[in-house]
């Protein structure tokens, strides 16, 4: 019940904007064709941005991108855009930490910031 309430509050107070921006970014990446490896990562992050409570971020055991290639893709991602997306989530998290009530949301923004730094090779799953 608490997860549902937190997810609803998250969605109302900004989760929908974050998720839509990740979806839009993924669509732009898909249009470039060269950005396809990052498109699916952006869309996974979008699904997490809409509804993060009760879910966790994990490294994929079996994914279509081999380990070495994933590292290269993550480095390129970091240089071209991941750092400023992560910085945005970090700034939002600091603002949320100021109020006691915003701490759970700040923790999720910190997870999103970490994920934005290197999204290739990670997946989202329900917590067990």
Secondary structure, DSSP 4 states (H G I P E B T S, - for coil): -HHHHHHHHHIIIIIHHHHHHHHHHHHHHHHTSTTHHHHHHHHHHHHHHHS-TTEEEEE-SS-SS-HHHHHHHHHHHIIIIIHHHHHHHHHHHHHHHHSGGGHHHHHHHHHHHHHHHS-TTEEEEE--
